[in-house]
């Protein structure tokens, strides 16, 4: 694979923090060229990957297959045991993560669009990966988004386990904007569950009349990225705005993140969001960081490996609309700059993970989807 040069794009007026405008340095030292290797191709709209302890990975395809990838061996046949998914519009087989105790339990968690009465919602199931890694056994659904309202849009859906072993699930509002503010519905929410799907008793809306106890935060639009901060343990989430206003949020229990009442975006038609009162609203959280022009955010991962020290204190985020990989630079929690990578490839980046070898891995959301291994040339 030919080497590619890093394309450095520093913060501009279109990139600002919600409470102040931050300007990155006017110039930066030249960095080493990017090295991109295609590790697998021919995937059908791949959505997520999860690395196994030996460096192999499970990859989901939106059409419904979960496959094992191994370096030097490529991608295997679909695993048996995956439930039927509602592969329509943006729906299908979505995220996949391993249980924190996977080495002993063999539990694999995955999310998908599930149909009911002609509409769909996000479901989460788990199954045990068998010894030869060809099947999931003991598969059971542990969570269902209700009511089912989607006709093909805004399912979320990312999964992440925090340090205490709680499972967080991001849920889109199914393109039904007002539902993100309705605490009796699971649209436009992030939920927090025990590993078996039961509700933790300290969730913020437990025993609150008219509210679903699974809810951790609300007022989300279509959150397609989530990761646990390696130093603080905080849950970081990103989500699509409409036309403009893609966000990064640091989640706090019980908080309202504003959609559709507070947004930096407008409708795709160019008209205002009908419910919007402005970019901020009383009692609602401002974004930690916001893009006024939407990259179309997707999977995200903090970089903590030693292989490329230049990349430490960064988050890598896939971009669907602008077809690139974004490296967001951090100083503590503060966003201080960004790089736009791989724009010359013209491929939608759906998921991003850091491999056990310290390289960044990305999936491209294409009919001929690829698994890319990304590093810096010496």
BELDA-V917921 format. One record per residue. N is the residue number from 1. SS is DSSP state (h for helix, s for strand, l for the rest). PHI is phi in whole degrees, -180 to 180 (NA if undefined). OMEGA is omega in radians with two decimals (* if undefined). Layout:
n = <N & N>
ss = <SS & SS>
phi = <PHI & PHI>
omega = <OMEGA & OMEGA>
This chain:
n = <1 & 2 & 3 & 4 & 5 & 6 & 7 & 8 & 9 & 10 & 11 & 12 & 13 & 14 & 15 & 16 & 17 & 18 & 19 & 20 & 21 & 22 & 23 & 24 & 25 & 26 & 27 & 28 & 29 & 30 & 31 & 32 & 33 & 34 & 35 & 36 & 37 & 38 & 39 & 40 & 41 & 42 & 43 & 44 & 45 & 46 & 47 & 48 & 49 & 50 & 51 & 52 & 53 & 54 & 55 & 56 & 57 & 58 & 59 & 60 & 61 & 62 & 63 & 64 & 65 & 66 & 67 & 68 & 69 & 70 & 71 & 72 & 73 & 74 & 75 & 76 & 77 & 78 & 79 & 80 & 81 & 82 & 83 & 84 & 85 & 86 & 87 & 88 & 89 & 90 & 91 & 92 & 93 & 94 & 95 & 96 & 97 & 98 & 99 & 100 & 101 & 102 & 103 & 104 & 105 & 106 & 107 & 108 & 109 & 110 & 111 & 112 & 113 & 114 & 115 & 116 & 117 & 118 & 119 & 120 & 121 & 122 & 123 & 124 & 125 & 126 & 127 & 128 & 129 & 130 & 131 & 132 & 133 & 134 & 135 & 136 & 137 & 138 & 139 & 140 & 141 & 142 & 143 & 144 & 145 & 146 & 147 & 148 & 149 & 150 & 151 & 152 & 153 & 154 & 155 & 156 & 157 & 158 & 159 & 160 & 161 & 162 & 163 & 164 & 165 & 166 & 167 & 168 & 169 & 170 & 171 & 172 & 173 & 174 & 175 & 176 & 177 & 178 & 179 & 180 & 181 & 182 & 183 & 184 & 185 & 186 & 187 & 188 & 189 & 190 & 191 & 192 & 193 & 194 & 195 & 196 & 197 & 198 & 199 & 200 & 201 & 202 & 203 & 204 & 205 & 206 & 207 & 208 & 209 & 210 & 211 & 212 & 213 & 214 & 215 & 216 & 217 & 218 & 219 & 220 & 221 & 222 & 223 & 224 & 225 & 226 & 227 & 228 & 229 & 230 & 231 & 232 & 233 & 234 & 235 & 236 & 237 & 238 & 239 & 240 & 241 & 242 & 243 & 244 & 245 & 246 & 247 & 248 & 249 & 250 & 251 & 252 & 253 & 254 & 255 & 256 & 257 & 258 & 259 & 260 & 261 & 262 & 263 & 264 & 265 & 266 & 267 & 268 & 269 & 270 & 271 & 272 & 273 & 274 & 275 & 276 & 277 & 278 & 279 & 280 & 281 & 282 & 283 & 284 & 285 & 286 & 287 & 288 & 289 & 290 & 291 & 292 & 293 & 294 & 295 & 296 & 297 & 298 & 299 & 300 & 301 & 302 & 303 & 304 & 305 & 306 & 307 & 308 & 309 & 310 & 311 & 312 & 313 & 314 & 315 & 316 & 317 & 318 & 319 & 320 & 321 & 322 & 323 & 324 & 325 & 326 & 327 & 328 & 329 & 330 & 331 & 332 & 333 & 334 & 335 & 336 & 337 & 338 & 339 & 340 & 341 & 342 & 343 & 344 & 345 & 346 & 347 & 348 & 349 & 350 & 351 & 352 & 353 & 354 & 355 & 356 & 357 & 358 & 359 & 360 & 361 & 362 & 363 & 364 & 365 & 366 & 367 & 368 & 369 & 370 & 371 & 372 & 373 & 374 & 375 & 376 & 377 & 378>
ss = <l & l & l & s & l & l & s & l & l & l & l & l & l & l & s & s & l & l & l & l & l & l & l & l & l & l & l & l & l & l & l & l & l & s & s & s & s & s & s & s & s & s & s & l & l & s & s & s & s & s & s & l & l & l & l & l & s & s & s & s & s & l & l & l & l & s & s & s & s & s & l & l & l & s & s & l & l & l & l & s & l & l & l & l & l & l & l & l & l & l & l & l & s & s & s & s & s & s & l & l & l & h & h & h & h & l & s & s & s & s & s & s & s & s & s & s & l & l & s & s & s & s & s & s & s & s & s & s & s & l & l & l & l & l & s & s & s & s & s & s & s & s & s & s & l & l & l & l & l & s & l & l & l & l & l & l & l & l & s & s & s & l & l & l & l & l & s & s & s & s & s & l & l & l & l & l & h & h & h & h & h & l & l & l & l & l & l & l & s & s & s & s & s & l & l & l & l & l & l & l & l & l & l & l & l & l & l & l & l & l & l & l & l & l & s & s & s & s & l & l & l & s & s & s & s & s & s & s & l & l & l & l & l & l & s & s & s & s & s & s & l & l & s & l & l & s & s & s & s & s & l & l & l & l & l & s & l & l & l & l & l & s & l & l & l & s & l & l & l & l & l & l & l & l & l & l & l & s & l & l & l & l & l & l & l & l & l & l & s & s & s & l & l & l & l & l & s & s & s & s & s & s & s & l & l & l & l & l & h & h & h & l & l & s & s & s & s & s & s & l & l & l & l & s & s & s & s & s & s & s & s & l & l & s & s & s & s & s & s & s & s & l & h & h & h & l & l & l & s & s & s & s & s & s & l & l & l & l & l & s & s & s & s & s & l & l & l & l & s & s & s & s & s & s & s & s & l & l>
phi = <NA & -64 & -67 & -123 & -85 & -66 & -105 & -90 & -125 & -85 & -61 & -127 & -63 & -80 & -121 & -146 & -77 & -66 & -104 & -161 & -94 & -115 & -106 & -74 & -54 & -68 & -144 & -143 & -64 & -62 & -114 & -65 & -66 & -77 & -118 & -120 & -122 & -81 & -94 & -159 & -147 & 80 & -80 & -96 & 48 & -63 & -116 & -157 & -138 & -137 & -78 & -86 & -57 & -90 & 96 & -70 & -146 & -92 & -125 & -99 & -113 & -60 & -69 & 130 & -97 & -115 & -128 & -95 & -107 & -133 & -59 & 85 & -117 & 82 & -103 & -88 & -71 & -59 & -69 & -82 & 100 & -76 & -64 & -65 & -112 & -92 & -90 & -147 & 58 & -88 & -87 & 152 & -79 & -116 & -83 & -148 & -141 & -94 & -62 & -56 & -103 & -53 & -56 & -109 & -88 & 67 & -74 & -118 & -107 & -149 & -116 & -163 & -84 & -121 & -88 & -162 & 57 & 85 & -123 & -140 & -149 & -84 & -123 & -126 & -130 & -138 & -152 & -94 & -76 & -74 & -63 & -92 & 60 & -113 & -155 & -104 & -117 & 53 & -73 & -146 & -78 & -110 & -158 & -135 & -73 & -134 & -70 & -85 & -127 & -82 & -105 & 137 & -126 & 57 & -93 & 88 & -150 & -114 & -121 & -156 & -96 & -89 & -65 & -89 & 87 & -82 & -99 & -105 & -130 & -92 & -130 & -71 & -91 & 59 & 63 & -117 & -51 & -61 & -64 & -63 & -98 & -90 & -76 & -91 & -126 & -103 & -83 & 65 & -129 & -115 & -110 & -125 & -131 & -73 & -62 & -93 & 94 & -73 & -87 & -66 & -68 & -99 & -60 & -67 & -112 & -62 & 67 & -97 & -59 & 78 & -125 & -77 & -70 & -70 & -68 & -104 & -141 & -144 & 81 & -99 & -99 & -147 & -78 & -117 & -141 & -160 & -156 & -95 & -64 & -67 & -94 & -98 & 79 & -70 & -90 & -103 & -137 & -124 & -151 & -74 & -79 & -77 & -95 & 96 & 87 & -64 & -131 & -113 & -127 & -104 & -83 & -124 & -60 & 82 & -84 & -106 & -97 & 100 & -66 & -98 & -77 & -119 & -157 & -92 & -108 & -129 & -67 & -61 & -73 & 95 & -89 & -64 & -67 & -57 & -85 & -70 & -106 & 146 & -79 & -135 & -150 & -59 & 81 & -124 & -81 & -73 & -61 & -66 & -153 & -142 & -100 & -69 & -107 & -73 & -77 & 79 & -66 & -139 & -58 & -142 & -151 & -77 & -100 & -127 & -74 & -91 & -60 & -123 & -57 & -62 & -96 & -65 & 60 & -138 & -116 & -99 & -132 & -75 & -128 & -87 & -68 & -91 & 55 & -163 & -113 & -108 & -103 & -94 & -92 & -119 & -124 & 66 & -92 & -81 & -79 & -119 & 172 & -154 & -121 & -105 & -116 & 66 & -62 & -71 & -79 & 66 & -126 & -72 & -97 & -94 & -134 & -138 & -140 & -97 & -78 & -63 & -88 & 87 & -86 & -91 & -117 & -136 & -107 & -100 & -87 & -138 & -62 & -106 & -69 & -126 & -103 & -110 & -106 & -125 & -148 & -110 & -72 & -64>
omega = <-3.11 & 3.09 & 3.12 & 3.13 & 3.06 & 3.08 & -3.04 & 3.09 & -3.10 & -3.08 & 3.10 & -3.14 & -3.14 & -3.11 & -3.07 & 3.00 & -3.04 & -3.07 & 3.06 & 3.10 & 3.14 & 3.07 & 3.08 & 3.12 & -3.07 & 3.13 & 3.13 & 3.14 & 3.10 & -3.13 & -3.11 & 3.12 & -3.13 & 3.10 & -3.09 & 3.12 & 3.06 & -3.12 & 3.09 & 3.07 & -3.09 & 3.11 & -3.08 & 3.14 & -3.13 & -3.03 & -3.05 & 3.01 & 3.11 & -3.12 & 3.02 & -3.07 & -3.11 & 3.13 & 2.97 & -3.10 & 2.95 & -3.13 & 3.06 & 3.00 & -3.02 & -3.14 & 3.01 & -3.11 & 2.94 & -3.03 & 3.06 & 3.00 & 3.06 & 3.12 & -3.14 & -3.13 & 3.11 & -3.04 & -3.12 & 3.10 & 3.12 & 3.05 & 3.02 & 3.09 & 3.12 & -3.13 & 3.04 & -3.14 & 3.08 & -3.07 & -3.12 & -3.11 & 3.11 & -3.08 & 3.12 & 3.04 & -2.93 & -2.96 & 3.05 & 3.06 & 3.06 & 3.00 & 3.09 & 3.13 & -3.06 & -3.08 & 3.12 & -3.05 & -3.09 & -3.13 & 3.02 & 3.14 & -3.14 & 3.12 & -3.10 & 3.06 & -3.08 & -3.08 & 3.02 & 3.13 & 3.04 & 3.07 & -3.02 & 3.05 & -3.13 & 3.05 & 3.07 & 3.11 & 3.01 & 3.09 & -3.14 & 3.09 & -3.07 & -2.97 & -3.13 & 3.01 & 3.09 & -3.03 & 2.90 & 3.13 & 3.13 & -3.08 & 3.11 & 3.05 & -3.12 & -3.12 & 3.05 & 3.01 & 3.12 & -0.15 & 3.05 & -3.02 & -3.01 & 2.97 & 3.07 & -3.04 & 2.85 & 3.09 & -2.88 & 0.06 & 3.07 & 3.14 & 3.05 & 3.01 & 3.08 & -3.06 & -3.12 & 3.11 & 3.06 & -3.12 & 3.06 & -3.11 & 3.07 & -3.05 & 3.05 & -3.12 & 3.03 & -3.10 & 3.04 & -2.89 & -3.02 & -3.09 & -3.14 & 3.13 & -3.09 & -3.09 & 3.06 & 3.11 & -3.10 & 3.06 & 3.08 & -3.06 & 2.79 & -3.13 & -3.14 & -3.04 & 2.88 & -3.09 & 3.12 & 3.13 & 3.13 & -3.08 & 3.06 & -3.07 & 3.14 & 3.01 & -2.96 & -3.08 & 3.05 & 3.12 & 3.05 & -3.09 & 3.07 & -3.12 & 3.09 & -3.06 & 3.14 & -2.95 & 3.03 & 3.05 & -3.14 & -3.08 & 3.10 & 3.12 & -3.13 & -3.05 & -3.08 & 3.05 & 3.10 & 3.10 & 3.13 & -3.13 & -3.02 & -3.12 & -3.03 & -3.06 & -3.14 & 3.11 & 3.05 & -3.06 & 2.98 & -3.11 & 3.09 & 2.82 & 3.04 & 3.01 & -3.01 & 3.04 & 2.96 & -2.96 & 2.77 & 3.09 & 2.95 & -2.90 & 3.02 & -3.02 & 3.06 & -3.05 & -3.14 & -3.07 & 2.76 & -3.03 & -0.01 & -3.05 & 3.11 & -3.12 & 3.03 & -3.07 & 3.07 & 3.09 & 3.11 & 3.10 & -3.05 & 3.14 & 3.11 & 2.98 & -3.02 & -3.07 & -2.97 & 3.06 & -3.11 & -3.13 & 3.10 & 3.08 & -3.12 & 3.11 & -3.11 & -3.08 & 2.95 & 3.05 & 3.00 & 3.09 & -3.08 & 2.98 & 3.10 & 3.02 & -2.96 & 2.93 & -3.02 & -2.98 & 3.09 & -3.03 & -3.11 & 3.14 & 3.00 & 3.11 & -3.11 & -3.05 & 3.12 & -3.02 & -3.12 & -3.09 & 3.13 & -3.06 & 3.11 & -3.07 & 3.14 & 2.90 & 3.00 & -3.11 & 3.05 & 3.10 & -3.11 & -3.05 & -3.11 & 3.00 & -3.12 & 3.04 & -3.09 & 2.98 & 3.12 & -3.08 & -3.07 & 2.87 & -2.92 & 3.08 & -3.02 & 3.05 & -3.08 & 3.12 & 3.10 & 2.98 & 3.02 & -3.05 & 3.00 & -3.14 & -3.11 & 3.14 & 3.13 & -3.12 & 3.10 & -3.12 & -3.04 & -3.11 & 3.14 & 3.05 & 3.02 & -3.10 & 3.11 & 3.10 & 3.11 & 3.03 & 3.02 & 3.11 & -3.12 & 3.02 & 3.09 & -3.07 & -3.10 & 3.02 & 2.97 & -3.06 & -3.08 & 2.89 & -3.09 & 3.03 & -2.95 & 3.08 & 3.08 & 3.05 & -3.12 & *>
